[in-house]
Each structure stands twice: as C-alpha cells, then as structure tokens.
Amino acid sequence: MQEHRGFKRVAVEHLVSFKIMEDDHRTAVKQGMALELDFSRTGLHLELPEEVHVGDWLELSIGMENKVVDVTGEVVWVKRVPDMWEVGFKLDSCPPDYKEIVRSWLESLGEA
C-alpha cells in the first residue's frame, strides 16, 4: 500500500470505540468498536466493521497506556477488505495526552 502519511507509523493493535458523525459533527449516526492498526503524530490506520466514506467525521476513544483519549478527525482514505473497511483517519482535534503518549512511544522506538 502506498504511504499516505508524512510521519513515521507505529504498528499496534488496540481496540477503539468509534462514532460516525452526522455532517453537523454533533450527532452519531453509528457507533461501535474498531481495531487500530497503526498510528502516527497526525493520524491512525483503522479497521472498521461499518462502511465509511472519505470525508466522514469520526469521534474515537482510544485506550492508551492507563488513559482513555478522545480524538476527532476525518476519514481520508478507505479500502474494502473482507468483512471490514480499512480507513485512514486524519486527526483534527486531540488532547495533549495523545501527543505526549505518541511522542513517548516514538522516543522509546528511537523514532522521535
């Protein structure tokens, strides 16, 4: 698969709670659990059981270390795989906790 990100990816397998939001970004259309496959400073690679489209807005709750971190952002690419959709997710809003945990993980891997 072609590289879509400008930052180093870190492979993981975390369960993530997701909400697919209406165009107003306030009302959830669908929600469920997804699998986070990797992440970078600017986005995530997810596997979702629900169909999404480029431009869809998602809210995610990610278990990172001993915290649940809530982030929001936009679907930037979608690839259909058997029984799932692989999704590129670009972060729009994330708390300092997310950035600090990512920085720490990248440093521990010698990637920061």
MORA-V396145 format. One line per field, one symbol per residue. ss: DSSP state (H for helix, E for strand, - for the rest). burial: 1 if it has 9 or more other ideal C-beta (glycine too) atoms within 8 Angstrom, else 0. Layout:
# MORA-V396145
ss->???
burial->???
This chain:
# MORA-V396145
ss->---------EEEEEEEEEEEE------EEEEEEEEEEEE---EEEEEE--------EEEEEEEE--EEEEEEEEEEEEEEE--EEEEEEEEEEE-HHHHHHHHHHHHH----
burial->0000100011000101111110000001000101111111001111110101000111111111000011111111010000011111111000001110111011100000
